[in-house]
Amino acid sequence: MWKPLALETRYELLKLVRLPVFAIMTLLFPLAFYLMFGVALAGSRATGGRNLALPLLGTYGAFGVIGVALFSFGVGVAVERAQGWLLLKRATPMRPLVYVLGKVGASMAFCGLVVVTLVLCGTMFAGVRLTPQQLVALVGSLMLGSIPFCALGLAVGFAAGPNSAPALVNVIHLPAAFASGLWLPMEILPNGIQAVGRWLPQAHLGQLALTTIGQAPNPQPLWNATMLAAWTVVAMAAAVLAFKRDEGKLYG
Amino acid sequence: MRNPTTPIAELTGISHRFGATVALDQLDFSLRAGEVVALLGPNGAGKTTLVRVLMGLIRPSEGRARMWGLPPADPAARRRVGVMLQVARVPDTLTVREHVHLFSSYYGTPVSVDDTLTAAGVAEFANRRFGQLSGGQRQRALFALAICGRPDLLVLDEPTVGLDVEARGAFWSGVRGMIARGCSILLTTHYLEEADAIADRLVILRQGKVIRDGAPQAIKRQIAARKVTCTTSLEPHSLGAIYGVRSVAVAGDAVTLLTDDAERVVRELLARDPGLRNLEVTGARLDEAFLTLTGGQPGALPLSPRGATSSTEGGSRVEAVGA
């Protein structure tokens, strides 16, 4: 189990790194957003003189890792399924769990890369100072907290085709990120959006990340973690259903 | 004589439906150690479904499937099988060597990566990414993935579709290497000539049933036929009713009959139509004869005008005919 898992993770990560579209979508987008809103606007009048570089590190970090997980799973699985590649792997003695965990491992490693890049930017350009404990807590919580989104992506990957999957991922990803206060602080969003957003896993990951760097207005890490775990279970159930439905369609 | 050991693969009373389509219909099949079996049949005959049932990728609606006495999805069974399925594309960004390295880790006693690359004939492009390979190179790389686990059975689903003659030759020499090591083979193909050249047993499927099963020589003898061409005023339906006529094809005013008993059919034709002209009797090509077998009811006749047509590419690619 361990050797195949290690290799699966390693080669999944290589696949992600070698795919320019993926790196651009998942690394450059959060970075560009963070540079614009967190760094360029730091201390400007638009933010009422507040330095948003630190809190936005948490929320854009969450935005970044969510994108990695949703895209690597949603699009990756949809494409491999459509190609018949997944079927070939399933015909080997590879355990299905190895396939999923390999992708989780690769996705989490890439998540770590995204968060560390954001932290470096904040530190170099916007005067962000994290203690070592904060850094570890931020990176660790965001990497682990990407798991529910891996599960969501897995469900999308089994439900959607290779052409519709990227669109579907964006339709989930962008509005949910906005409603969850990952782009602008939750407090300044309209009440109606807040009412929906507070139940989304994106919001809970954002709040958890803010908590680790002392920026959550109302820290509830246990509640956040519970909600994320609950979403993981729901998304896994959806993924299993979508897989069964897809399996029934095998025709040839 | 076949090896009397227990079967590697055994299907008993397998039926499988996709919605209203019956893919496999009360099918029995077994494969013993050392056999090289070719599954033949037109598209939709059930070849790929049969392979997927054997690989444990489909749970059949009815019946029992066993590999070495185990359920096909059991990892202990899968460790002894190498598979090539019809894969549209492979993750492009990994090299052949990387893919082989990963697949080898799934098996208990894999061949070393370098030996696999050599045996599959992919060593010279092992460090190229899958996305940069030609069609023939890609099939050989997929073959490398199939043999890396030291399989006792190699399952090849349409392995040579779309390959040119040269690439096919290279591919089959790799397969012969595995046969020489005692590996059993189950392959599906459209190409009768290929099946004939490599297999020691042909199994012909039609509409989810086995309609012929035996040594290539015996099957060829069974399906050998002659072609009777003429210009006649007789209706195709009455021609089809003549005893011994397997199929009727009309092209312009010429009629072509495929038959096992040309003399008898000619006598009957001349008796029924005194004005019959342009009579010609020739040997039918094997693929033409095969087509009537897979296209029509066993023992009965496909009476559509396109009953016995459609052999292309100068070889013997058999198309699905009037099902």
Interface residues (C-beta under 8 A of the other chain):
Chain A: K3 P4 L7 E8 Y11 L14 K15 R18 L19 E80 A82 Q83 G84 W85 L87 L88 R90 A91 T92 P93 M94 R95 E247 K249 L250 Y251 G252
Chain B: F18 T21 A23 T48 T49 R52 M55 G56 L57 I58 P75 R78 R79 V81 V83 L85 Q86 V87 A88 R89 V90 P91 T93 L94 E98 H99 H101 L102 F103 S105 Y106 Y107 L142 L145 G149
